[in-house]
Amino acid sequence: MLIAAKLKKYLSQNDYFWCLAVFLIGFVAFGALQAAPQLMDPDSFYHAKMALLVKTQGVVLDFPWLPLTALKDFYIDQHWFYHLLLVPFVSVLPPLAGLKLATAFLGAGFLAVFYWVLSHLNRRAPRWANLFFTLFLLLCQPFIFRLNLAKASALSLILLFLGFYFISQRKNWQLFILSWLFVYSYGGWSVLIVALGFWVVVNVVGDYWQGSNPSFAEATEGRRGSVISGRVLWKGYLKLVGSCLGGLAAGLAISPYFPKNLGFYWRQLVQIGMVNYQSVVKVGMEWRPYGLKNLFFAAALLTILLAAALAVLAVNGRRQTRLTWTALGLTVFFCLITLKSQRYVEYFVPVAVFFSALVLGPALAAVKIRDFWQDWQKNNSLWRYAAVLALAIFWLLGVAVLTGRGWQENWRYYHELGRPFSQYAGAAEWLKENTAAGSLIFHSDWDDFPPLFYYNDRNYYIAGLDPTFLYQENPEQYRRFEELTSGARTTGVAADIHKYFGASYFFAARAGHQELVNSLIANPEFKTVYQDSEAMIFKINE
């Protein structure tokens, strides 16, 4: 009995044990998705290749492989720290398998960090509630899909939530260091500024309306603008803002890419992330709008959770903390940008669950299950028991069906619809052995680049990573690229490729481009020099 009591006390007080438990659950779940030898996102090949280059070079300063795009002048390895973290994984295992293991590891790491942050910032909630809200993330299909793409999403979320914790606890030096590291890790570091902005605004407005410093308000003679600006200084918000912005500035300035990284981030964060050229450029699906109905049906359980949290908020709004109002603002913000671009669902879901936990967790703590059950037994008849039991079974079945369907869909994506590890390996090897080093290869689409680059960094390519980079450098050249790869033109194709792009070989993927492949086969200007089940390579006839 003594041992059991000590064990119970240890488990009730030890956050690190539960962090480890959450990590192991997430690692098993994500490891199952990552078990298939294929990749869902073409950029995964790029990240694996960059990890190998970082292993040998440390920092990749130049990127000559896309000479016709804006990256020839503005390239920076915006994921350098992420690629550095991948090095042990791609060194011990075959690189693509190591990349997938790292993805499961970082995804599980984010769940552990989410629980740790929630347990420290939501202490009014019982531990089981914080565990429930953390594991609830595993029930959100679009989030799990995005988190398991072999890219820096999980690392970005780890840094964002740790940064939010440092902001809320006013840990200035920790925030400074994390902000600095964020710039080296992921191009979306601006989300940290968004989190800081909401927190400062909520707290400054709260200070003003509550009159938390009446002596200072009296000293400023009641001028509202003076009170607000003064309280920023008075409460130390300016120091916190300086820590975050100073860390970000240090990351930008103390960089082997400075000052060209400023031009890159302008293109990446503003022109691609905010302006978004989807009306003129064939961007990836992640940049396309989600749609309100599609978003809330895709994450149906989250919709129910959010509805419950908003209902409690409407009733107990005055009892909510400033942290809760900050989380609400962030939830609305990430919801709006997710409606604009699907990729931001990886931020919206965990932030929305975090907000829901802050609202519902304390409410759940107020519910005494044993007392509630005793009162229920005294005041209800057998038929009411049956009705409640039927309702509970209905809800459990509904949750099971929605969760099962979501995981089945993700399982199908990752095990049946992904790109095999060997994609374009044969064609890339042929090009490496039969073309001059540095020669430009024309290819059928911008997403052909990552696997070709992974298997063959001896050649250069037309477009890759994002077609917007080609459009930014030369809109007319992008227009010609789209025109020539559509298969609509059957004459003058070889001359245009040679004249405007300086290429002598045309790589054409079969999947999704069969009309193009057929037109090239029938075109006497081209000669077939290589073919397999995935692709064909054509040489322009002299």
C-alpha positions in Angstrom: 0.0 0.0 0.0 2.9 2.4 0.8 4.5 1.7 -2.5 1.2 2.3 -4.3 0.7 5.5 -2.5 4.2 6.7 -3.3 3.7 5.8 -7.0 0.3 7.6 -7.1 2.0 10.7 -5.6 4.9 10.5 -8.0 2.6 10.2 -11.0 0.3 13.0 -9.8 3.3 15.4 -9.4 5.7 14.5 -12.2 5.0 16.3 -15.4 8.0 14.8 -17.1 6.6 11.3 -16.8 3.5 12.3 -18.5 5.4 14.2 -21.2 7.3 11.0 -21.9 4.0 9.0 -22.0 2.5 11.5 -24.5 5.7 11.4 -26.6 5.6 7.5 -26.7 2.0 7.5 -27.7 2.6 10.0 -30.5 5.8 8.3 -31.7 3.9 4.9 -32.0 1.0 6.6 -33.9 3.2 8.6 -36.2 5.7 5.8 -36.7 2.8 3.7 -38.0 2.0 6.3 -40.6 5.7 6.7 -41.6 6.3 3.0 -41.9 5.6 2.9 -45.7 8.7 3.5 -48.0 7.1 6.5 -49.7 6.8 10.3 -49.2 3.7 12.4 -49.4 5.4 15.7 -50.2 7.9 16.2 -53.0 9.8 18.7 -50.9 10.7 15.8 -48.6 13.4 14.8 -51.1 14.8 18.3 -51.0 15.0 18.3 -47.2 16.8 14.9 -47.2 19.3 16.2 -49.8 19.9 19.4 -47.9 20.6 17.4 -44.7 23.2 15.5 -46.6 24.7 18.7 -47.9 24.7 20.3 -44.4 26.4 17.1 -43.1 29.3 17.7 -45.6 29.3 21.5 -46.0 27.9 22.9 -42.8 26.1 25.8 -44.5 25.0 25.7 -48.1 25.7 29.3 -49.2 24.8 29.1 -52.9 22.1 27.2 -54.8 23.1 27.0 -58.4 20.6 24.2 -59.2 17.7 26.6 -60.2 19.6 29.3 -62.2 16.5 30.8 -63.9 14.7 31.5 -60.7 15.0 34.2 -58.0 16.8 31.7 -55.9 20.0 32.2 -57.9 20.4 35.6 -56.1 18.3 35.2 -53.0 18.7 31.6 -51.9 19.1 31.0 -48.2 18.7 27.7 -46.3 15.7 28.9 -44.3 15.5 25.5 -42.6 19.2 25.2 -41.7 18.7 24.2 -38.0 16.0 21.7 -39.1 18.4 20.2 -41.6 21.1 20.1 -38.9 18.7 18.1 -36.7 18.2 15.7 -39.5 21.9 14.9 -39.9 22.0 12.1 -37.2 18.9 10.5 -38.7 20.1 10.5 -42.3 23.6 9.4 -41.2 22.5 6.3 -39.2 19.8 5.1 -41.6 19.3 5.4 -45.3 18.6 9.1 -45.8 14.9 8.9 -46.8 14.2 6.4 -44.1 16.0 8.6 -41.6 14.0 11.6 -42.6 10.8 9.7 -41.9 12.0 8.6 -38.5 12.9 12.2 -37.7 9.4 13.3 -38.7 7.8 10.8 -36.3 10.3 11.9 -33.6 9.6 15.6 -34.0 5.9 15.1 -34.3 5.8 13.2 -31.0 8.1 15.8 -29.6 5.6 18.5 -30.4 2.8 16.6 -28.5 5.1 16.4 -25.5 5.9 20.1 -25.6 2.2 20.9 -26.1 1.3 19.0 -23.0 4.1 20.5 -21.0 3.2 24.1 -21.9 -0.5 23.4 -21.3 0.1 21.8 -17.9 2.1 24.8 -16.8 -0.3 27.5 -18.2 -3.5 25.7 -17.4 -3.0 24.7 -13.8 -6.6 25.3 -12.9 -7.5 22.3 -15.0 -7.0 18.7 -13.7 -4.1 16.7 -15.1 -6.4 14.3 -16.9 -8.1 17.2 -18.7 -4.7 18.5 -20.0 -3.8 15.0 -21.1 -7.2 14.6 -22.9 -6.8 17.9 -24.8 -3.2 17.0 -25.8 -4.2 13.6 -27.1 -7.3 15.2 -28.8 -4.8 16.5 -31.4 -4.5 12.9 -32.6 -8.2 13.0 -33.6 -7.8 15.9 -36.0 -7.2 14.4 -39.5 -6.0 17.5 -41.4 -3.6 18.4 -38.6 -2.1 14.9 -38.4 -1.7 14.9 -42.2 0.2 18.1 -42.2 2.3 17.2 -39.1 3.5 14.0 -40.7 4.7 15.6 -43.9 8.5 15.3 -43.9 9.2 19.0 -43.4 9.8 21.5 -40.6 6.2 21.8 -39.4 6.6 20.0 -36.1 9.8 22.0 -35.3 8.0 25.3 -36.0 5.2 24.3 -33.7 7.6 23.3 -30.9 9.3 26.7 -31.2 6.0 28.6 -31.4 4.5 27.0 -28.2 7.7 27.3 -26.2 7.9 30.9 -27.4 4.3 31.6 -26.3 5.2 30.1 -22.9 8.2 32.4 -22.5 6.1 35.3 -23.6 3.3 34.6 -21.1 5.9 34.1 -18.3 8.0 37.1 -19.3 11.1 35.1 -19.6 13.1 37.6 -21.6 16.4 35.9 -22.1 14.8 32.6 -23.0 12.6 34.4 -25.5 15.5 36.2 -27.0 17.5 32.9 -27.6 14.4 31.0 -28.9 13.6 33.9 -31.3 17.2 33.8 -32.6 17.0 30.1 -33.1 13.6 30.3 -34.8 15.0 32.4 -37.6 17.6 29.6 -38.3 14.9 26.9 -38.2 11.9 27.9 -40.3 10.9 30.7 -42.7 7.6 31.2 -40.8 9.2 32.7 -37.7 6.9 35.7 -38.1 4.2 33.7 -36.3 6.1 34.4 -33.1 5.5 38.1 -33.7 1.8 37.5 -34.2 1.6 35.6 -30.8 3.5 38.4 -29.1 1.4 41.0 -30.6 -1.9 39.5 -29.4 -0.5 38.9 -25.9 0.7 42.5 -25.6 -2.5 44.0 -26.9 -4.7 41.9 -24.6 -2.6 42.8 -21.6 -2.3 46.5 -22.3 -6.0 46.8 -22.9 -6.7 44.8 -19.8 -4.3 47.0 -17.7 -6.1 50.1 -19.0 -9.6 49.0 -18.3 -8.8 47.5 -14.9 -6.8 50.5 -13.8 -4.1 48.3 -12.4 -1.7 51.2 -11.9 -3.9 54.1 -10.7 -0.9 56.1 -9.5 0.6 56.0 -12.9 -2.7 56.9 -14.5 -3.0 59.9 -12.2 0.6 61.0 -13.1 -0.4 61.0 -16.8 -3.4 63.2 -16.0 -5.9 60.5 -17.3 -4.8 60.9 -21.0 -5.8 57.5 -22.5 -3.0 57.4 -25.1 -0.4 58.3 -22.4 -1.7 55.7 -20.1 -1.5 52.9 -22.7 1.9 53.9 -24.0 3.1 54.5 -20.4 1.9 51.1 -19.2 3.8 49.3 -22.0 6.9 50.7 -20.3 5.6 50.4 -16.8 4.6 46.8 -17.0 7.8 45.7 -18.9 6.1 44.9 -22.1 8.6 46.9 -24.1 11.4 44.8 -22.7 9.5 41.7 -23.7 8.9 43.0 -27.2 12.6 44.0 -27.4 13.6 40.5 -26.4 11.6 38.9 -29.2 12.3 41.4 -31.9 16.0 41.6 -30.8 16.3 37.8 -31.1 14.7 37.8 -34.5 16.9 40.7 -35.6 20.0 38.9 -34.4 19.0 35.8 -36.3 18.7 37.8 -39.5 21.8 39.9 -39.0 24.2 37.3 -37.6 23.9 35.0 -40.6 26.1 34.0 -43.5 23.2 35.0 -45.8 22.9 38.6 -44.6 21.8 40.9 -46.2 20.3 38.8 -49.1 18.1 36.9 -46.5 16.1 40.1 -46.2 15.2 40.0 -49.8 14.4 36.3 -49.5 12.1 36.7 -46.6 10.3 39.6 -48.3 9.6 37.2 -51.2 8.8 34.2 -49.0 6.7 35.8 -46.2 5.0 38.7 -48.0 4.9 37.9 -51.7 4.3 34.2 -51.4 2.8 33.8 -47.9 0.6 36.8 -47.8 0.0 38.1 -51.4 0.0 34.6 -52.9 0.2 34.4 -56.7 -2.3 31.5 -57.0 -4.3 33.5 -59.6 -1.4 33.6 -62.0 0.9 30.8 -60.8 0.2 27.1 -60.6 1.1 26.9 -56.9 0.8 23.8 -54.7 -2.5 22.7 -53.1 -1.3 23.9 -49.7 -1.5 27.5 -50.8 -5.1 27.2 -52.0 -8.1 28.2 -49.9 -9.7 25.7 -47.6 -13.3 26.9 -47.5 -15.1 27.4 -44.2 -17.4 24.3 -44.6 -14.6 22.1 -45.7 -12.4 23.2 -42.8 -14.9 22.6 -40.1 -16.1 19.3 -41.6 -12.6 18.0 -42.1 -12.0 18.7 -38.3 -15.5 17.9 -37.2 -14.5 16.9 -33.6 -12.5 20.1 -33.3 -15.6 22.0 -34.4 -17.6 20.4 -31.6 -14.9 21.2 -29.1 -14.6 24.8 -30.2 -18.4 25.2 -30.0 -18.4 24.0 -26.4 -15.5 26.3 -25.5 -17.2 29.3 -27.1 -20.5 28.5 -25.2 -18.7 28.4 -21.9 -16.8 31.5 -22.8 -20.1 33.3 -23.5 -21.4 32.4 -20.0 -18.2 32.8 -18.0 -16.4 35.5 -20.0 -15.6 37.6 -17.0 -13.8 34.7 -15.3 -11.4 34.1 -18.2 -7.8 35.0 -18.0 -5.9 37.3 -20.4 -4.1 34.2 -21.6 -7.5 32.8 -22.7 -8.4 35.9 -24.6 -5.0 35.9 -26.3 -5.5 32.3 -27.3 -8.9 33.2 -28.7 -7.4 36.0 -30.8 -4.8 33.6 -32.1 -7.4 31.0 -32.9 -9.4 33.5 -35.0 -6.3 34.7 -36.7 -5.1 31.3 -37.7 -8.6 30.3 -38.8 -8.8 33.2 -41.2 -5.4 32.6 -42.8 -6.2 28.9 -43.0 -9.3 29.8 -45.0 -6.9 31.6 -47.4 -4.2 28.9 -47.5 -4.7 25.3 -46.5 -1.2 24.9 -45.1 -1.9 27.0 -42.0 -4.2 24.3 -40.6 -1.1 23.0 -38.9 -1.2 26.1 -36.7 -5.0 26.6 -36.4 -5.8 23.1 -35.0 -3.3 23.1 -32.0 -4.0 26.8 -31.2 -7.8 26.1 -31.2 -7.3 23.1 -29.0 -5.1 25.1 -26.7 -7.8 27.8 -26.4 -10.5 25.2 -25.8 -8.4 23.7 -23.0 -7.9 27.0 -21.3 -11.7 27.6 -21.3 -13.0 24.0 -20.6 -10.2 22.8 -18.4 -11.1 24.9 -15.3 -14.8 24.2 -15.9 -14.1 20.4 -15.8 -12.1 20.9 -12.6 -15.3 22.3 -11.0 -17.2 19.1 -11.8 -17.0 16.6 -8.9 -17.7 13.4 -10.7 -18.3 11.3 -7.5 -20.7 13.9 -6.1 -22.4 14.3 -9.4 -22.9 10.5 -9.7 -24.3 10.2 -6.2 -26.8 13.0 -6.9 -27.8 11.4 -10.1 -28.4 8.1 -8.5 -30.7 9.7 -5.9 -32.8 11.8 -8.3 -33.2 9.7 -11.5 -35.1 6.7 -12.6 -34.1 3.7 -14.5 -35.4 5.0 -17.9 -33.2 8.1 -17.5 -30.2 5.9 -16.9 -31.0 4.1 -20.2 -31.4 7.4 -22.0 -28.1 8.8 -20.8 -26.4 5.5 -21.5 -27.8 5.5 -25.1 -26.7 9.1 -25.6 -23.2 8.3 -24.3 -22.9 5.3 -26.6 -24.1 7.4 -29.6 -21.4 10.0 -28.9 -18.7 7.4 -28.4 -19.6 5.7 -31.6 -19.7 9.1 -33.4 -16.2 9.9 -32.1 -14.9 6.4 -33.0 -16.3 6.7 -36.6 -14.9 10.2 -37.2 -11.6 9.3 -35.7 -11.4 6.0 -37.6 -12.3 7.6 -40.8 -9.7 10.3 -40.4 -6.9 7.9 -39.6 -8.0 5.6 -42.4 -7.8 8.5 -44.8 -4.3 9.4 -43.5 -3.2 5.8 -43.7 -4.3 5.6 -47.3 -2.5 8.8 -48.1 0.8 7.7 -46.5 0.7 4.1 -47.4 -0.9 4.1 -50.9 -0.7 7.5 -52.5 2.7 8.7 -51.7 5.8 9.0 -53.8 8.1 5.9 -53.7 11.6 6.5 -52.4 13.0 5.6 -55.8 10.9 8.1 -57.7 12.8 9.2 -60.9 16.0 7.6 -59.6 16.6 5.8 -62.9 16.1 8.9 -65.0 18.2 11.0 -62.7 21.0 8.5 -62.8 20.9 8.4 -66.6 21.1 12.2 -66.8 24.0 12.3 -64.4 25.9 9.8 -66.5 25.0 11.1 -70.0 24.9 14.9 -69.8 27.5 17.5 -69.0 27.9 18.8 -65.5 25.9 22.0 -65.0 23.8 21.4 -68.1 20.2 22.6 -67.8 17.4 20.0 -67.9 13.9 21.0 -69.0 11.3 19.1 -67.0 7.5 18.7 -67.1 6.6 20.4 -63.8 8.1 22.3 -60.9 7.5 19.5 -58.5 9.7 17.2 -60.5 12.7 19.1 -59.1 13.1 17.7 -55.6 13.5 13.9 -56.5 15.7 14.8 -59.5 17.8 17.0 -57.3 18.0 14.4 -54.6 19.4 11.8 -57.0 21.3 14.1 -59.3 22.8 17.4 -58.2 25.2 17.4 -61.1 22.5 19.0 -63.4 20.6 22.2 -63.1 16.8 22.6 -63.5 14.1 25.1 -64.6 11.8 25.5 -61.6 11.5 24.0 -58.1 10.5 24.4 -54.5 7.8 26.9 -55.5 6.9 28.0 -59.1 6.6 31.6 -57.8 10.4 31.9 -57.7 10.5 31.4 -61.5 7.6 33.8 -62.0 9.3 36.5 -59.7 12.5 36.3 -61.7 10.9 36.3 -65.2 7.1 36.3 -65.7 7.5 35.8 -69.4 9.8 32.8 -68.9 7.3 31.3 -66.5 4.5 31.8 -69.0 6.5 30.0 -71.7 7.4 27.2 -69.2 3.7 26.6 -68.5 2.8 26.7 -72.2 5.5 24.3 -73.2 4.7 21.7 -70.5 1.0 21.7 -71.0 1.3 19.6 -74.2 -0.9 22.0 -76.1 1.8 23.1 -78.5 3.2 20.5 -81.0 5.4 22.7 -83.2 8.4 24.9 -82.4 8.7 23.3 -78.9 12.3 22.2 -79.3 13.4 25.6 -80.7 11.7 27.5 -77.8 13.3 25.2 -75.2 16.7 25.6 -76.7 16.4 29.4 -77.3 14.7 30.6 -74.2 15.9 28.1 -71.6 19.2 26.8 -73.1 18.3 23.1 -72.5 18.9 20.1 -74.8 17.1 17.5 -72.8 13.4 17.2 -71.8 12.5 15.1 -68.7 8.8 14.2 -68.8 7.0 12.4 -65.9 4.3 10.0 -67.1 1.9 10.5 -64.1 -0.3 13.5 -64.8 1.5 14.4 -68.0 0.5 11.7 -70.4 -0.8 14.1 -73.0 2.6 15.9 -73.0 4.5 12.6 -73.2 2.4 11.5 -76.2 3.0 14.8 -78.0 6.8 14.6 -77.4 6.8 11.0 -78.7 5.0 12.1 -81.9 7.2 15.2 -82.3 10.1 14.6 -84.8 12.1 17.4 -83.1 12.7 15.1 -80.1 14.4 11.7 -79.8 13.6 9.3 -77.0 16.9 8.5 -75.1 15.5 7.0 -71.9 12.2 5.6 -70.6 10.9 3.6 -67.7 7.5 3.2 -65.9 7.8 6.6 -64.3 9.3 9.0 -66.9 10.9 9.5 -70.3 13.8 11.6 -71.4 13.9 13.2 -74.8 16.9 14.8 -76.5 16.4 17.8 -78.9 17.5 16.6 -82.4 20.3 18.6 -83.8 
